[in-house]
């Protein structure tokens, strides 16, 4: 029997050599998805490849491209005879792409080619390396929700505060307090604060309740203060209302007469003329307005050093710390006949109370709630008068400086005096100490540390 030629050996899982695709030099391992000799490549199926139909052999009645009957097909994928071409097969077309060492397959992923892999993250534990340290989606959504809510609240608070402040400032009255002509020049900023004894707007019952007396047909100053702010500590300076000074165009008189004669403008000019300090701002409040502001903040706590029984001021206070309402507070800052120091003692109490009132007004409980700011602002604004050139920011800075002085961060003093009861053509008056008062004014004009201390005044 003649020897049969050796059967061509087919690589495992691949095509026989000499395939019609022309891949004689490269064998393909379909199960492992790589070419022989290439450990860094992986086969990716990208579609199906159609082979051209071959004509049927002579005598075959099949149409082109039709597969032969089963009994004519080689078994096991082998060719029917040596050298015969293998039958075409419908197989997936592949493309080889270098991918490096394939990553390990996650455990528990199910059968090959099955459904989607099981989730590995979440709250139940063990996510893969990509999920390490990454917050879950529900947690990130909750964080974004909290941030959005906080942002809305902040915007609403800012809008509410803007409405409260602007609405209150619109209620503030204005007056021309800037003198004409040449004015002095000084460093820092000076604000003139006037407590007026005007009864305007008060009914007969309110005047009786507050103990202000009948309307005298004009306004006088019950208190005069100058607030100086600059590079150093702020200074709150009281000017006794009976100070005997020169009123421009009206000769020598008590300083509060300038307010009765020419109002805020002449009072400002008189103070600038006698101190050399330029007044950059003006604030005025009357009797009724003062009491209303105190009641609006819920009263002010004051520590009374000595018993005060003053019928003209309508107060009878025992020593000790106590909360004063509007009516009692007005009597406290006006009383002078029950004070051993008279007008100087009253000026000291006025500075003390003004600082405590400012501290209460600017407390967090009143500033953080827009409706409280609006209520307090409208109560204060209706009783407050400022200069025509004053701004809301400048007025707020003055109130903040009052608060700091009441806390001990600044100087609180009265103009140094040499005689508190000197006879004059206009009655008993107060004389300033020329040397010390001029030195004090010079320090304030230059915005320098004070060489005259409150104890010297």
C-alpha positions in Angstrom: 0.0 0.0 0.0 1.6 3.3 -1.0 2.5 5.6 1.8 0.1 8.4 2.4 1.5 11.9 2.5 1.7 13.3 6.0 -1.4 15.1 7.1 -0.9 18.8 7.6 -0.8 19.7 11.3 -3.2 22.4 12.3 -2.3 24.7 15.1 -4.5 24.4 18.2 -7.6 26.5 17.8 -6.4 28.3 14.7 -6.6 28.1 10.9 -4.5 25.7 8.8 -1.5 27.2 7.2 -2.0 28.5 3.8 -5.4 29.9 4.5 -7.0 31.9 1.8 -6.7 35.1 4.0 -3.0 35.3 3.4 -2.1 35.0 7.0 0.5 32.3 6.4 3.0 33.9 8.7 0.7 34.5 11.6 -1.4 31.9 13.4 -4.3 33.0 15.6 -5.4 31.5 18.8 -9.2 32.2 18.9 -9.7 30.9 22.4 -6.9 32.9 24.0 -7.5 36.0 21.8 -3.9 36.6 20.7 -1.5 35.8 18.0 1.2 33.2 18.5 4.3 34.7 19.8 2.6 38.0 20.9 1.8 38.2 24.6 0.9 41.9 24.5 -2.0 41.8 22.0 -5.7 41.0 22.4 -8.2 40.2 19.7 -11.3 42.4 19.5 -14.2 41.3 17.4 -15.4 44.1 15.3 -17.9 42.5 12.9 -18.6 39.6 10.6 -16.7 39.0 7.4 -18.4 37.7 4.3 -16.4 35.5 2.0 -16.9 35.6 -1.8 -18.9 32.6 -3.1 -16.8 30.0 -4.9 -18.2 28.3 -8.1 -19.4 24.8 -7.6 -17.3 22.0 -9.0 -18.3 20.5 -12.4 -21.4 18.4 -12.2 -22.6 20.1 -9.0 -26.1 21.5 -9.3 -25.8 23.8 -6.3 -26.1 27.4 -6.6 -23.1 29.6 -6.0 -22.3 30.0 -2.3 -24.6 27.1 -1.2 -22.9 24.7 1.2 -22.4 21.0 0.1 -24.5 18.3 1.7 -23.4 17.0 5.0 -22.0 13.7 3.6 -19.7 15.7 1.3 -18.3 18.0 3.9 -15.1 17.0 5.7 -15.6 15.8 9.2 -14.0 17.7 12.1 -13.1 20.7 10.0 -10.4 18.7 8.1 -10.0 18.9 4.3 -11.6 16.1 2.3 -8.3 15.4 0.6 -4.7 16.4 0.8 -4.2 19.8 -0.7 -8.0 20.6 -0.7 -9.1 24.0 0.4 -11.1 24.0 3.6 -14.8 24.9 3.3 -15.5 28.6 4.0 -16.8 29.2 7.5 -18.9 32.0 8.9 -16.7 33.4 11.5 -16.2 36.7 13.3 -13.8 39.1 11.9 -11.2 40.3 14.4 -8.6 43.0 14.8 -5.6 42.8 17.0 -4.8 45.8 19.2 -1.9 46.0 21.6 -3.2 46.3 25.1 -0.4 45.1 27.4 -0.9 42.6 30.0 -4.7 42.0 30.4 -6.1 43.0 33.8 -7.2 40.3 36.1 -10.8 39.4 35.8 -12.8 40.4 38.9 -14.0 37.4 41.0 -17.6 36.4 41.0 -18.2 38.1 37.6 -20.4 35.3 36.4 -20.0 33.2 33.2 -17.9 34.5 30.3 -19.9 36.7 28.1 -22.8 36.8 30.5 -24.8 39.7 31.9 -23.3 42.9 33.3 -20.9 42.6 36.2 -22.1 42.8 39.7 -21.7 46.3 41.4 -18.7 46.4 43.7 -19.2 49.8 45.3 -22.0 51.0 47.6 -22.5 50.9 51.3 -22.3 47.2 51.6 -18.5 47.2 51.4 -15.6 46.4 49.3 -15.4 48.5 46.2 -12.5 48.3 43.8 -9.5 50.5 43.7 -11.4 53.1 41.7 -14.0 53.5 44.4 -11.6 53.9 47.2 -12.1 57.2 49.1 -14.9 58.3 46.7 -18.2 59.3 48.3 -21.3 57.5 47.1 -23.7 59.3 44.8 -26.5 59.7 47.4 -24.0 61.3 49.8 -22.8 63.7 47.0 -26.4 64.7 46.2 -27.1 65.4 49.9 -24.0 67.6 50.1 -25.0 69.6 47.0 -28.5 70.0 48.4 -27.2 71.4 51.7 -24.9 73.8 49.9 -27.8 75.0 47.7 -30.0 75.6 50.8 -27.3 77.5 52.6 -26.7 79.7 49.6 -30.4 80.5 49.3 -30.5 81.4 53.0 -27.5 83.7 52.7 -28.9 85.5 49.7 -32.2 85.9 51.4 -30.5 87.3 54.6 -28.4 89.8 52.5 -31.5 90.9 50.7 -33.4 91.3 53.9 -30.7 93.3 55.5 -30.4 95.6 52.5 -34.1 96.2 52.6 -34.1 96.9 56.4 -31.2 99.3 56.3 -32.3 101.2 53.2 -35.9 101.5 54.4 -34.7 102.8 57.8 -32.3 105.3 56.3 -35.1 106.7 54.1 -36.9 107.8 57.3 -33.9 109.8 58.6 -34.4 113.6 58.5 -31.8 116.0 57.2 -30.7 119.5 58.0 -28.2 122.0 56.6 -25.4 121.9 59.2 -22.5 123.1 57.0 -21.4 126.7 57.6 -20.6 129.0 54.8 -17.3 130.8 54.3 -13.8 129.7 55.3 -13.7 126.7 57.6 -10.8 125.2 59.6 -8.9 122.1 58.4 -8.0 119.2 60.7 -6.9 115.6 60.5 -9.2 112.6 61.2 -13.0 112.8 61.2 -15.2 114.8 63.7 -18.9 114.3 64.2 -21.0 116.7 66.1 -23.7 115.0 68.2 -26.5 117.2 69.7 -29.2 116.3 72.1 -32.0 118.8 71.6 -34.7 119.7 74.1 -37.1 120.2 71.3 -40.6 119.0 72.1 -41.7 118.9 68.5 -44.0 116.0 67.8 -44.9 115.4 71.5 -48.5 115.7 72.7 -49.4 117.3 76.0 -49.8 113.9 77.6 -46.4 112.8 76.3 -44.7 116.0 77.6 -46.3 115.4 80.9 -45.3 111.8 81.1 -41.7 112.5 80.0 -41.4 115.5 82.3 -40.1 117.8 79.5 -42.3 120.7 80.4 -44.2 123.0 78.0 -42.9 123.9 74.6 -40.8 127.0 74.9 -41.2 128.0 71.3 -37.6 127.1 70.2 -34.9 124.5 70.5 -31.9 124.5 72.8 -29.1 122.0 73.2 -29.3 119.8 76.2 -26.1 118.1 75.4 -23.2 118.8 72.9 -20.6 116.1 72.1 -17.8 115.8 69.5 -16.7 112.4 68.4 -13.2 112.3 66.9 -12.0 109.2 65.0 -8.7 108.8 63.3 -5.5 106.8 63.3 -5.5 106.3 67.1 -8.2 105.6 69.7 -11.4 107.4 69.3 -12.3 110.3 71.6 -15.7 111.4 72.8 -15.6 115.0 74.0 -18.3 116.7 76.0 -18.8 120.5 75.7 -20.7 122.0 78.6 -23.8 123.7 77.2 -23.2 126.7 79.5 -19.6 127.2 78.1 -19.0 130.9 77.7 -17.6 131.4 74.2 -17.7 133.7 71.2 -20.6 133.2 68.8 -19.7 134.4 65.3 -21.6 137.6 64.6 -23.3 137.6 68.0 -20.6 138.3 70.6 -20.0 136.4 73.8 -22.7 134.1 75.1 -23.4 130.6 76.3 -22.6 128.1 73.6 -26.1 126.6 73.5 -27.5 130.0 72.6 -26.0 129.6 69.1 -28.4 126.7 68.5 -31.4 128.8 69.6 -30.2 131.7 67.4 -29.1 129.9 64.2 -29.8 126.2 64.6 -27.4 123.5 63.5 -25.5 125.6 61.1 -24.6 128.3 63.6 -23.8 125.8 66.4 -21.4 124.0 64.0 -19.8 127.3 63.1 -19.4 128.3 66.8 -17.7 125.0 67.7 -15.4 125.2 64.7 -14.5 128.8 65.6 -13.6 128.0 69.2 -11.9 124.7 68.8 -10.3 124.8 65.3 -11.9 121.4 64.6 -13.7 120.9 61.3 -17.0 119.1 61.8 -17.4 116.4 59.1 -20.8 115.1 60.3 -23.8 116.1 62.3 -26.4 114.0 64.3 -29.3 115.4 66.3 -31.9 113.7 68.4 -34.8 115.2 70.5 -36.4 114.3 73.8 -39.2 112.1 72.3 -36.9 110.4 69.9 -34.4 109.5 72.6 -37.0 107.9 74.8 -38.4 106.0 71.8 -35.0 104.6 70.9 -34.4 103.3 74.4 -37.8 101.6 74.5 -37.2 100.1 71.0 -34.1 98.3 72.2 -35.9 97.0 75.3 -34.2 99.4 77.8 -30.5 100.0 78.7 -28.7 98.7 81.8 -26.9 101.4 83.8 -25.1 101.2 87.1 -26.1 104.2 89.2 -23.4 105.2 91.6 -25.4 107.5 93.9 -29.0 107.9 94.7 -30.7 110.3 92.4 -34.0 112.1 93.4 -34.7 114.9 90.9 -38.2 116.2 90.7 -37.4 118.3 87.6 -36.0 115.3 85.8 -38.9 113.1 87.1 -36.6 110.4 88.4 -35.9 108.7 91.8 -33.2 106.1 91.4 -31.5 104.0 94.0 -27.8 103.0 93.7 -27.0 99.9 91.8 -27.2 98.4 88.3 -30.7 98.5 86.7 -32.4 98.6 83.4 -33.8 102.0 82.5 -36.8 102.4 80.2 -37.2 105.4 77.8 -38.8 107.8 80.4 -36.3 107.0 83.2 -33.3 107.1 80.8 -34.3 110.6 79.6 -34.5 111.8 83.2 -31.1 110.2 83.9 -29.3 112.0 81.2 -31.0 115.4 81.9 -30.7 115.5 85.6 -28.1 118.0 87.0 -29.6 119.5 90.2 -29.3 116.1 92.0 -25.7 115.7 90.8 -22.9 117.2 93.0 -20.9 118.0 89.9 -23.8 119.8 88.2 -23.5 120.2 84.4 -20.1 118.3 84.3 -21.6 115.3 86.0 -24.5 115.3 83.6 -22.1 115.4 80.6 -20.3 112.4 82.0 -23.6 110.5 82.4 -24.6 111.4 78.9 -21.4 109.9 77.5 -21.8 106.8 79.6 -25.4 106.2 78.5 -24.7 107.0 74.9 -22.1 104.3 74.8 -24.3 101.7 76.5 -27.2 102.6 74.1 -25.0 102.1 71.1 -23.7 98.8 72.4 -27.3 97.6 72.8 -28.3 98.8 69.4 -25.3 97.0 67.6 -25.7 93.8 69.6 -25.9 90.5 67.5 -29.5 90.0 68.6 -30.5 93.2 66.8 -28.1 93.1 63.8 -28.6 89.5 62.7 -32.3 89.6 62.2 -33.5 91.8 59.3 -37.0 92.4 60.9 -35.3 93.6 64.1 -33.0 95.9 62.2 -36.0 97.3 60.4 -38.0 97.8 63.6 -35.1 99.4 65.4 -34.0 101.4 62.4 -37.4 103.0 61.8 -37.7 103.8 65.5 -34.3 105.5 65.5 -34.6 107.1 62.1 -37.8 108.8 62.9 -36.1 110.5 65.8 -32.7 111.2 64.2 -31.6 114.2 62.1 -28.3 114.2 60.2 -26.5 116.7 58.0 -27.4 117.0 54.4 -23.9 115.8 53.3 -23.8 112.9 55.7 -23.9 109.3 54.5 -25.4 106.2 55.9 -21.9 104.6 56.2 -20.5 107.6 58.1 -23.4 107.5 60.6 -22.9 103.8 61.1 -19.2 104.3 61.8 -20.0 106.9 64.4 -22.4 104.5 66.2 -19.7 101.8 66.1 -17.2 104.2 67.6 -19.6 105.1 70.4 -19.9 101.4 71.2 -16.1 101.0 71.3 -15.7 103.9 73.7 -18.3 102.4 76.0 -16.2 99.2 76.1 -13.1 101.1 77.2 -11.5 101.3 73.7 -11.1 105.0 73.5 -11.2 108.3 75.5 -14.2 109.8 77.1 -13.7 113.3 78.6 -15.0 116.8 78.9 -13.3 120.0 77.8 -10.9 121.1 80.6 -12.5 123.9 82.6 -11.2 126.5 85.1 -14.5 127.7 86.6 -17.9 126.1 86.4 -19.9 129.0 87.8 -18.5 132.3 86.7 -20.9 135.3 86.6 -21.4 136.8 83.1 -23.8 139.2 81.5 -25.9 136.2 80.4 -25.9 134.5 83.8 -23.7 131.9 85.5 -21.5 130.2 82.9 -18.6 127.7 82.5 -15.0 128.9 81.6 -12.6 126.7 79.7 -9.0 126.3 80.9 -7.2 128.1 78.1 -3.9 126.2 78.2 -5.2 122.7 78.6 -8.2 123.1 76.4 -6.0 124.5 73.6 -3.5 121.7 74.0 -6.4 119.2 73.7 -7.8 120.8 70.6 -4.3 120.9 69.0 -3.9 117.1 69.6 -7.2 116.4 68.0 -6.6 118.7 65.0 -3.3 116.9 64.3 -4.8 113.4 65.0 -2.1 112.7 67.6 -2.2 110.9 70.9 -3.7 113.1 73.6 -1.3 114.9 76.0 -4.3 115.9 78.1 -5.8 112.9 79.8 -9.4 112.5 80.9 -8.3 112.8 84.5 -6.8 116.3 83.7 -10.1 117.6 82.2 
